[in-house]
Amino acid sequence: MGTALSSFPTAGWCSLLRPQEGATSAPQRVGRKPSCLPPLLPLDERPFRPIRTSLSSPLPVTPLLIGRRHGAAPAARPPALSSSHAMAGAIASRMSFSSLKRKQPKTFTVRIVTMDAEMEFSCEVKWKGKDLFDLVCRTLGLRETWFFGLQYTIKDTVAWLKMDKKVLDHDVPTEEPVTFHFLAKFYPENAEEELVQEITQHLFFLQVKKQILDEKIYCPPEASVLLASYAVQAKYGDYDPNVHKRGFLAQEELLPKRVINLYQMTPEMWEERITAWYAEHRGRARDEAEMEYLKIAQDLEMYGVNYFAIRNKKGTELLLGVDALGLHIYDPDNRLTPKISFPWNEIRNISYSDKEFTIKPLDKKIDVFKFNSSKLRVNKLILQLCIGNHDLFMRRRKADSLEVQQMKAQAREEKARKQMERQRLAREKQMREEAERTRDELERRLMQLKEEATMANEALMRSEETADLLAEKAQITEEEAKLLAQKAAEAEQEMQRIKATAIRTEEEKRLMEQKVLEAEMLALKMAEESERRAKEADQLKQDLQEARESERRAKQKLLEITSKSSYTQSMNSSTTALPTDLPSFNLISESLSFDFKDTDMKRLSMEIEKEKVEYMEKSKHLQEQLNELKTEIEALKLKERETALDILHNENASRGNSKHNTIKKLTLQSTKSRVAFFEEL
């Protein structure tokens, strides 16, 4: 009596054991019911693999189950059989247990680290890299698997799990759990067109964000702030000033440390600038914000580039950059701007022998070019990246496969559904906000009416108090009127007395006026006398002047007669002395004119400088967001803290160079000339 068993299902997975299809009737004759063990993991993760049973005894035996230790109920007792039959069943049961124990496969534990989670799996020793990779992708619900891989580190070198090689045949650590990082291995040329699934976009977003924060991808300060605002939008949703108050980003890592150290700005100042842009992204869903982040990041010079240290034939140390567009050669001190580029469509074959790497151009007339790397393991990694990037490069330029078309159709439907759902939620939110505004308005109106009623009651009470006061005032006024009438009579008597006094005063006034007239007449007479005396004095002065003039003329005639020659000589010397003063005047005049012109030019220059400053202030509002922020924080920059990459980026920006137009310029030259240039570096 014997039992033949097929290979046991994968360890760590438990499935119901069933007899082979041809022997299903045998257990029914025995009458035993199989017991079921609760599965440790979902059954749909691996296909069902039944255990075959065959006995030499005329009576069939029901297969035994593994997993009774988990508390499964014991199988129902079969009906009483003869002793020979019972003995046959017992022997078959023992052999089944021992066979199952011998066939149980060995397993090991694997830990998978993604950008936002960790998972552990129990794997068979015989599993290949593809088995583990497919399991991880199914667990994540990822269908765009061609971008990703499982990465591990060996001897300070990054390596990727090969799909056709057993997991344990790689140089992975022997300690369990064996750790792999599930990361993007290849990058798209255009994230918006190529990344279809939302999970794919999310994983790329997290990885690129981490690379920027870890400064593996250089990002200028102004772009870092814009990317940070999209990251905040993806995490927190729409900006709400009542919820997102000052300091809500204090614990978030949003900017590279290089950018923070480059400026004299406090965390509050950075948060203010990030929040200003974050508020402008209102209405964007998480996937839209993440896609905007990737669209900006993919234009950065170091995005998606894997760098390797190489040497050309002359032994010159260079950097090889491998990305979605092709192969690029860099100076070791400048990872931003390549010196030479070779697009994938110009490369026919890539191979390596030991540490020497060989590139064959598409044009067979052009000689191959070679370079050396530091390690053989690095050559293997370069070849993997070249093959994968080249395949994706060619796939992008062909029609989409049926699977990709289905994925894009589903993505469009899902996007349309989400858009409709967002619109519905937006309408509901708008209606709710309107209802809340209406409610608030009604409550405000009710409070206003209550206040008006209270004020009316208070006014009524004040009116009653005022009426009482007015009644009292009326009584007082009557009494005052009587007093005034009495005083009016007294005033009338006083007026009569004053009139009598006024008559006497009129007579005195007439006398005073008569005296004043007499005084005025006397003053006029004295003035006339004074004027007459003054005229006499003037006449005497005139006579004296005429006498003196006559005397002067007489003396002049006498002098003309006696000293005519001496007089003429003195006149000539006086005439020649006059021109000597004229040049001095002209110099002074010229000097004044020169000083005036110099002052005018200075004033004009100051006005022009002032107008220039005003123009710069006005034009700042017309610049794009990145330039605006760059201008705003430029004054706070610490020049001495600028890195080499900062200086190189600023030089490229001043020349108008960007990632794509630089590569385009480099590829304008012929392949032959570029190969020759590489050899001469």
C-alpha positions in Angstrom: 0.0 0.0 0.0 1.6 3.3 -1.1 0.9 7.0 -1.8 2.3 9.1 -4.6 2.2 13.0 -4.0 2.7 15.8 -6.3 4.7 18.8 -5.1 3.2 20.6 -2.2 1.8 24.1 -2.7 4.0 27.1 -1.8 4.9 27.4 1.8 3.1 30.1 3.6 0.0 29.5 1.4 -2.6 27.0 2.4 -5.2 25.6 0.1 -7.8 22.9 0.4 -6.4 19.5 -0.6 -8.6 17.6 -3.1 -8.2 14.2 -4.7 -7.5 13.9 -8.4 -10.5 14.1 -10.7 -10.4 10.4 -11.5 -10.6 9.3 -7.9 -13.4 11.6 -6.6 -15.9 8.7 -6.2 -13.6 6.7 -3.9 -13.8 8.9 -0.8 -17.6 8.9 -1.2 -17.6 5.1 -0.9 -15.6 5.3 2.3 -17.9 8.0 3.6 -15.3 10.4 5.1 -15.7 14.1 4.8 -12.5 16.2 4.3 -11.9 18.9 6.8 -10.8 22.4 5.7 -8.0 24.5 7.2 -8.5 28.3 7.3 -6.2 29.8 4.8 -3.2 31.8 6.1 -3.3 34.1 3.0 -5.9 34.7 0.2 -6.3 31.7 -2.0 -6.4 33.7 -5.2 -2.8 34.6 -5.0 -1.6 31.2 -6.3 -3.3 28.7 -8.5 -4.8 25.6 -6.8 -2.5 22.5 -7.0 -4.3 19.3 -5.9 -2.5 16.4 -4.2 -3.1 13.1 -6.0 -3.9 9.9 -4.1 -3.6 6.3 -5.3 -3.7 3.1 -3.2 -2.9 -0.5 -4.0 -5.6 -1.6 -1.6 -9.0 -2.3 -3.1 -10.4 0.3 -0.7 -9.6 3.9 -1.4 -8.2 6.2 1.3 -9.3 9.9 1.9 -6.2 12.3 1.7 -5.1 13.8 5.0 -5.0 17.5 5.6 -2.2 19.7 6.8 -2.8 22.4 9.4 -4.7 20.7 12.2 -2.5 22.7 14.6 -4.5 25.8 13.6 -7.6 24.5 15.3 -9.4 22.8 12.4 -12.1 20.5 13.3 -11.2 16.7 13.1 -12.6 14.8 10.2 -15.8 12.9 10.6 -15.3 9.2 11.6 -15.9 6.7 8.9 -18.3 3.9 9.4 -16.9 0.7 11.0 -14.8 -1.4 8.7 -13.1 -4.7 8.9 -9.7 -4.7 10.7 -7.8 -5.2 7.5 -9.4 -2.2 5.9 -8.8 -0.1 9.0 -5.1 -1.1 9.1 -4.7 -0.1 5.4 -6.2 3.3 6.1 -3.9 3.9 9.0 -0.8 3.0 7.0 -1.8 5.2 4.1 -2.4 8.1 6.5 1.1 7.8 8.0 2.7 7.6 4.6 0.7 10.6 3.4 2.0 12.7 6.4 5.6 11.7 5.9 5.4 12.3 2.1 3.9 15.8 2.6 6.6 16.6 5.1 9.4 15.5 2.8 7.9 17.5 -0.2 7.3 20.8 1.7 9.4 23.5 -0.1 11.9 25.7 1.7 11.0 29.4 2.0 12.6 32.7 3.0 11.2 36.0 4.0 11.4 39.1 1.8 10.7 42.7 2.8 9.6 45.1 0.0 10.1 48.8 0.7 8.1 51.2 -1.5 8.1 55.0 -1.3 5.3 55.0 1.3 4.9 51.5 2.7 6.7 48.2 3.7 5.5 44.7 2.9 6.7 41.2 3.8 6.3 38.1 1.7 7.1 34.4 2.2 8.8 33.2 -1.0 10.0 29.8 -2.2 13.7 29.2 -2.6 13.1 28.3 -6.3 11.3 31.6 -7.1 12.8 33.8 -9.8 12.9 37.5 -9.8 9.8 37.8 -12.0 7.8 35.7 -9.5 8.5 38.1 -6.7 8.2 41.2 -8.9 4.8 40.1 -10.2 3.6 39.4 -6.7 4.5 42.9 -5.6 2.9 44.5 -8.6 -0.3 42.5 -8.0 -0.3 43.5 -4.4 0.0 47.2 -5.4 -2.5 47.0 -8.2 0.2 48.2 -10.6 -0.1 47.4 -14.4 2.6 49.8 -15.8 5.3 47.4 -14.6 7.9 48.3 -17.3 9.0 51.4 -15.4 9.8 49.7 -12.1 12.2 47.2 -10.6 13.4 45.8 -7.3 16.6 47.4 -6.2 19.2 46.2 -3.7 22.6 47.3 -2.6 25.7 45.1 -2.7 29.2 46.4 -1.7 28.1 50.1 -2.0 26.9 49.5 -5.5 23.2 49.7 -6.6 21.9 46.6 -8.4 18.5 45.5 -9.8 16.9 42.1 -9.5 17.0 40.2 -12.7 13.6 38.8 -13.8 15.0 35.5 -15.3 17.3 34.7 -12.4 16.5 33.1 -9.0 16.1 35.5 -6.2 18.7 33.8 -4.0 21.2 33.5 -6.9 21.7 37.2 -6.7 24.3 38.7 -4.4 21.8 39.5 -1.8 22.4 39.4 2.0 21.7 36.0 3.6 20.1 37.5 6.7 16.3 37.5 6.7 14.2 39.3 5.8 15.9 40.0 2.5 15.2 43.7 1.7 14.4 45.1 -1.8 13.3 48.6 -2.7 10.5 48.8 -5.2 11.5 51.9 -7.3 11.2 53.4 -10.7 14.1 52.1 -12.8 13.2 53.9 -16.0 11.7 57.4 -16.4 9.2 58.6 -19.0 10.0 61.3 -21.6 6.6 63.0 -21.0 5.0 62.0 -17.7 1.6 63.4 -18.7 1.3 61.2 -21.8 3.0 58.1 -20.6 1.9 57.6 -17.0 -1.6 56.2 -17.1 -2.4 54.7 -13.7 -2.9 56.9 -10.7 -0.7 54.6 -8.6 2.1 54.9 -11.2 1.9 58.7 -11.0 1.9 58.6 -7.2 5.0 56.4 -7.0 6.9 58.6 -9.5 5.8 61.7 -7.6 7.1 60.3 -4.3 10.4 59.1 -5.7 11.1 62.3 -7.7 10.2 64.5 -4.6 12.6 62.5 -2.4 15.4 62.8 -5.0 14.9 66.6 -5.1 14.9 66.9 -1.3 18.0 64.6 -1.1 19.6 66.8 -3.7 20.1 63.9 -6.1 18.3 66.1 -8.6 19.4 69.7 -8.8 16.4 72.1 -8.5 16.8 76.0 -8.5 15.3 77.8 -5.5 12.4 79.4 -7.2 11.3 76.1 -8.8 11.7 74.4 -5.4 9.1 76.7 -3.9 6.7 76.1 -6.7 7.1 72.3 -6.5 6.6 72.5 -2.7 3.3 74.3 -3.2 2.1 71.5 -5.5 3.3 68.9 -2.9 1.2 70.7 -0.3 -1.8 70.8 -2.6 -1.5 67.0 -3.1 -1.3 66.3 0.6 -3.7 68.9 2.1 -6.2 69.6 -0.7 -7.6 73.1 -1.3 -6.3 75.9 0.8 -8.6 77.0 3.6 -7.4 80.0 5.7 -9.5 78.8 8.7 -7.8 75.4 8.7 -4.4 76.0 7.3 -3.2 78.6 9.7 0.2 80.0 10.1 2.7 77.3 11.1 0.8 74.4 9.6 3.9 73.5 7.4 6.4 73.7 10.3 6.9 70.0 10.4 6.9 69.4 6.7 10.1 68.8 4.7 9.4 70.7 1.5 12.6 72.4 0.4 16.2 71.0 -0.1 18.6 72.0 2.7 20.8 73.7 0.1 18.0 76.1 -0.8 17.2 76.9 2.8 20.9 77.6 3.6 21.4 79.7 0.6 19.1 82.5 1.8 18.7 84.6 4.9 15.1 83.6 5.4 13.2 82.2 8.4 11.0 79.1 8.1 8.0 81.5 8.4 9.1 83.5 5.4 9.5 80.3 3.3 6.1 79.1 4.5 4.5 82.4 3.5 5.8 82.2 0.0 4.8 78.5 -0.4 1.3 79.2 0.9 0.9 82.1 -1.5 1.3 79.8 -4.4 -0.5 76.9 -2.7 -3.6 79.2 -2.5 -3.6 79.6 -6.3 -3.8 75.8 -6.9 -7.4 75.7 -5.6 -9.6 73.1 -7.3 -6.8 70.6 -8.2 -7.2 67.1 -7.1 -4.3 65.1 -5.7 -3.5 63.3 -8.9 -3.6 66.6 -10.9 -1.3 68.3 -8.4 1.2 65.4 -8.5 1.1 65.4 -12.3 1.9 69.2 -12.3 4.8 68.5 -10.0 6.2 65.9 -12.4 5.7 68.1 -15.5 7.9 70.8 -13.8 10.4 68.3 -12.5 10.9 66.5 -15.8 12.4 69.7 -17.2 15.2 69.7 -14.6 18.6 68.8 -16.0 19.3 65.9 -13.7 15.8 64.3 -13.8 15.9 60.6 -14.7 19.7 60.6 -15.4 21.9 57.8 -13.9 25.5 58.9 -13.7 28.6 56.6 -13.9 32.3 57.4 -13.7 34.1 56.4 -16.9 37.4 57.0 -18.8 37.9 57.3 -22.5 40.8 55.9 -24.5 43.0 58.8 -23.3 42.2 58.1 -19.7 40.3 61.3 -19.2 37.8 61.0 -16.3 34.3 61.7 -17.5 30.7 61.0 -16.4 28.3 58.8 -18.5 24.6 59.8 -18.1 21.9 57.3 -19.1 18.4 58.5 -19.4 15.2 58.1 -21.5 16.6 60.2 -24.4 20.0 58.5 -24.8 23.6 58.5 -23.6 25.3 61.8 -22.5 28.9 62.6 -21.6 29.5 65.1 -18.8 32.4 66.8 -17.2 32.8 65.4 -13.7 32.4 68.9 -12.3 29.3 69.7 -14.3 26.4 67.3 -14.1 23.9 69.8 -15.6 25.2 70.4 -19.1 26.4 67.4 -21.2 29.4 67.9 -23.5 28.2 65.2 -26.0 24.9 63.4 -26.5 24.0 60.2 -28.4 20.2 59.7 -28.8 19.0 56.1 -28.7 18.0 56.1 -32.4 21.7 56.6 -33.3 22.9 53.6 -31.4 22.9 50.1 -33.0 24.6 47.9 -30.4 25.9 48.1 -26.8 28.2 45.5 -25.3 30.9 45.2 -22.7 33.9 42.9 -22.1 35.3 43.0 -18.6 35.5 46.7 -17.7 35.5 47.9 -21.3 32.2 49.2 -22.8 31.6 49.3 -26.6 29.0 51.5 -28.4 28.3 50.8 -32.0 26.6 53.7 -33.9 23.7 53.0 -36.2 25.8 54.1 -39.2 28.1 51.2 -39.8 30.6 53.5 -41.5 31.3 55.2 -38.2 33.9 53.5 -35.9 32.8 52.2 -32.6 33.7 54.2 -29.5 34.7 52.7 -26.2 35.1 53.6 -22.6 36.1 51.9 -19.3 34.3 51.8 -16.1 35.6 51.2 -12.6 33.9 47.9 -11.9 32.5 45.0 -13.9 29.3 45.2 -11.8 28.9 48.8 -13.0 29.1 47.6 -16.6 26.3 45.2 -16.0 24.1 47.9 -14.5 24.9 50.3 -17.4 23.9 47.6 -19.9 20.6 46.9 -18.1 19.7 50.6 -18.1 20.7 51.0 -21.7 18.6 48.0 -22.9 15.5 49.1 -20.8 15.7 52.8 -21.9 16.3 51.8 -25.5 13.3 49.5 -25.5 11.0 52.2 -24.0 12.4 54.8 -26.4 11.4 52.6 -29.4 8.1 51.6 -27.8 7.1 55.3 -27.5 7.6 55.8 -31.2 5.2 52.9 -32.1 1.5 52.5 -31.7 0.3 51.6 -28.2 -0.2 48.0 -27.5 -3.7 46.7 -26.8 -3.0 46.5 -23.1 -1.8 50.2 -23.0 -4.8 51.2 -25.1 -7.2 49.5 -22.7 -5.4 51.1 -19.7 -5.6 54.5 -21.3 -9.3 54.0 -22.1 -10.0 52.9 -18.5 -7.9 55.9 -17.3 -10.0 58.3 -19.4 -13.2 56.8 -18.2 -12.0 56.9 -14.6 -10.8 60.5 -15.0 -14.2 61.4 -16.5 -16.0 59.7 -13.7 -13.8 61.4 -11.1 -14.4 64.7 -12.9 -18.1 64.3 -12.8 -17.9 63.2 -9.1 -15.8 66.3 -8.4 -18.2 68.5 -10.2 -21.1 66.9 -8.3 -19.3 67.5 -5.0 -18.4 71.0 -6.1 -22.1 71.7 -6.8 -23.1 70.2 -3.5 -20.5 72.1 -1.7 -21.6 75.3 -3.5 -25.2 74.6 -2.6 -24.2 73.9 1.0 -22.2 77.1 1.1 -25.1 79.0 -0.3 -27.4 77.5 2.2 -25.0 78.3 5.0 -24.7 81.9 3.7 -28.5 82.1 3.5 -28.7 80.8 7.0 -26.1 83.2 8.2 -27.8 86.0 6.5 -31.2 85.1 8.1 -29.5 84.8 11.5 -27.8 88.1 11.0 -31.2 89.7 9.9 -32.9 88.2 12.9 -30.3 89.5 15.2 -30.6 92.9 13.5 -34.4 92.9 14.0 -33.9 91.9 17.6 -31.5 94.8 18.1 -33.9 97.2 16.3 -36.8 96.0 18.6 -34.6 96.5 21.7 -33.5 99.9 20.4 -37.2 100.8 19.8 -38.2 99.8 23.3 -35.3 101.9 24.7 -36.3 104.8 22.5 -39.9 104.5 23.8 -38.7 104.6 27.3 -36.5 107.5 26.6 -39.5 109.3 24.9 -41.6 108.8 28.0 -38.9 110.2 30.2 -38.4 113.1 27.8 -42.2 113.9 28.0 -42.0 114.1 31.8 -39.0 116.3 31.5 -40.7 118.5 29.0 -43.7 118.9 31.3 -41.5 120.0 34.1 -39.6 122.4 31.7 -43.0 123.9 30.6 -43.9 124.7 34.2 -40.5 126.2 34.8 -40.8 128.2 31.5 -44.1 129.7 32.6 -42.5 130.9 35.8 -39.6 132.3 33.9 -42.0 134.1 31.5 -43.5 135.9 34.4 -40.1 136.9 35.7 -39.2 138.1 32.2 -42.3 140.2 32.0 -41.5 141.8 35.2 -37.9 142.4 34.1 -39.2 143.8 30.8 -41.2 146.5 32.6 -38.2 147.4 34.6 -36.1 147.6 31.4 -38.7 150.0 29.9 -38.3 152.3 32.8 -34.5 152.2 32.5 -34.8 152.9 28.8 -36.8 156.1 29.4 -34.1 157.2 31.8 -31.3 156.4 29.3 -33.2 158.5 26.6 -33.2 161.5 28.8 -29.6 161.1 29.5 -28.9 160.7 25.7 -30.5 164.2 25.0 -27.9 165.8 27.3 -25.2 163.8 25.7 -26.2 165.2 22.2 -25.6 168.8 23.2 -22.1 167.9 24.6 -21.3 166.1 21.4 -22.1 169.2 19.3 -19.8 171.3 21.3 -17.0 168.7 21.0 -17.4 168.6 17.2 -17.1 172.4 17.0 -13.9 172.3 18.9 -12.5 169.6 16.6 -13.3 171.7 13.5 -11.5 174.7 14.9 -8.4 172.5 15.6 -8.5 171.2 12.1 -8.6 174.7 10.7 -5.6 175.6 12.8 -3.7 172.5 11.6 -4.4 173.4 7.9 -3.0 176.9 8.4 0.1 175.5 10.0 0.5 173.0 7.1 0.2 175.8 4.5 2.8 177.8 6.3 5.1 174.8 6.5 4.7 174.1 2.8 5.5 177.8 2.0 8.7 177.7 4.1 9.7 174.4 2.4 9.3 176.0 -1.1 11.5 178.9 0.0 14.1 176.4 1.2 14.0 174.6 -2.1 14.4 177.8 -4.0 17.5 178.7 -1.9 19.0 175.3 -2.5 18.4 175.7 -6.2 20.1 179.1 -6.2 23.0 177.6 -4.3 23.4 174.8 -6.8 23.4 177.2 -9.7 26.0 179.2 -8.0 28.2 176.2 -7.4 27.7 175.0 -11.1 28.8 178.4 -12.3 31.8 178.2 -10.1 32.6 174.6 -11.4 32.3 175.8 -15.0 34.7 178.6 -14.4 37.2 176.3 -12.8 36.9 173.8 -15.6 37.7 176.5 -18.2 40.7 177.5 -16.2 41.9 173.9 -16.1 41.4 173.5 -19.8 43.6 176.4 -20.4 46.4 175.4 -18.0 46.7 171.6 -18.2 45.1 170.3 -21.4 48.0 167.9 -22.2 48.1 166.3 -18.8 44.4 165.7 -18.9 44.6 164.0 -22.3 47.4 161.5 -21.1 45.4 160.5 -18.0 42.4 159.7 -20.2 44.5 157.5 -22.5 45.9 155.4 -19.6 42.4 155.0 -18.2 41.2 153.7 -21.6 43.9 151.1 -21.9 43.3 149.8 -18.4 39.7 148.8 -19.1 40.3 145.7 -21.5 42.5 144.0 -18.9 39.5 143.2 -16.9 37.5 141.7 -19.7 39.2 138.2 -20.1 38.8 137.6 -16.4 35.1 138.2 -16.7 34.9 135.8 -19.7 36.7 133.1 -17.8 34.4 133.5 -14.9 31.4 133.4 -17.2 32.7 130.3 -18.9 33.4 128.7 -15.6 29.9 129.4 -14.4 28.5 128.0 -17.6 30.5 124.8 -17.2 29.5 124.3 -13.6 25.9 124.7 -14.6 26.1 122.1 -17.4 27.7 119.6 -15.1 25.0 120.0 -12.4 22.3 119.6 -15.1 23.8 116.3 -16.3 24.0 114.9 -12.8 20.4 115.8 -12.2 19.3 114.2 -15.5 21.3 111.1 -14.7 19.6 110.8 -11.3 16.1 111.2 -13.0 17.0 108.4 -15.5 18.1 106.1 -12.7 14.9 106.8 -10.8 12.8 106.1 -13.8 14.7 102.8 -14.4 14.0 101.7 -10.8 10.3 102.5 -11.2 10.2 100.6 -14.5 11.7 97.5 -12.8 9.2 97.7 -10.0 6.3 97.9 -12.5 7.6 95.1 -14.8 8.1 92.7 -11.9 4.3 92.1 -11.7 4.3 91.1 -15.4 7.0 88.5 -15.1 6.3 84.8 -14.6 5.9 83.3 -11.1 9.4 81.8 -11.0 11.1 85.0 -12.1 9.0 87.0 -9.6 10.1 84.9 -6.7 13.7 84.8 -7.9 13.8 88.6 -7.9 12.1 88.8 -4.6 14.5 86.6 -2.7 17.7 87.6 -4.6 18.5 90.3 -2.1 18.5 87.7 0.7 20.9 85.3 -1.1 24.2 84.6 0.5 26.6 84.5 -2.4 29.3 82.8 -0.5 27.1 79.8 0.0 26.4 79.2 -3.6 27.3 75.7 -4.8 29.0 74.8 -8.0 25.7 73.6 -9.4 24.1 76.9 -8.5 26.7 78.9 -10.4 26.4 76.6 -13.4 22.6 76.8 -13.4 22.8 80.6 -13.3 25.2 80.7 -16.2 22.9 78.4 -18.2 19.9 80.6 -17.4 21.7 83.8 -18.4 22.6 82.2 -21.7 19.0 80.9 -22.2 20.1 77.3 -22.1 17.7 74.6 -21.0 17.8 70.8 -20.8 16.1 70.1 -24.1 17.6 72.8 -26.3 21.1 71.9 -25.1 20.6 68.3 -26.1 19.1 69.5 -29.4 22.1 71.7 -30.1 24.5 68.9 -29.3 22.8 66.5 -31.7 22.9 68.9 -34.6 26.5 67.8 -35.3 27.1 64.5 -37.1 27.5 61.3 -35.2 31.0 60.9 -36.6 32.2 64.3 -35.3 30.7 63.6 -31.9 32.5 60.3 -31.7 35.7 61.9 -32.7 35.2 64.7 -30.1 34.6 62.1 -27.4 37.8 60.3 -28.3 39.7 63.6 -28.0 38.4 64.6 -24.6 
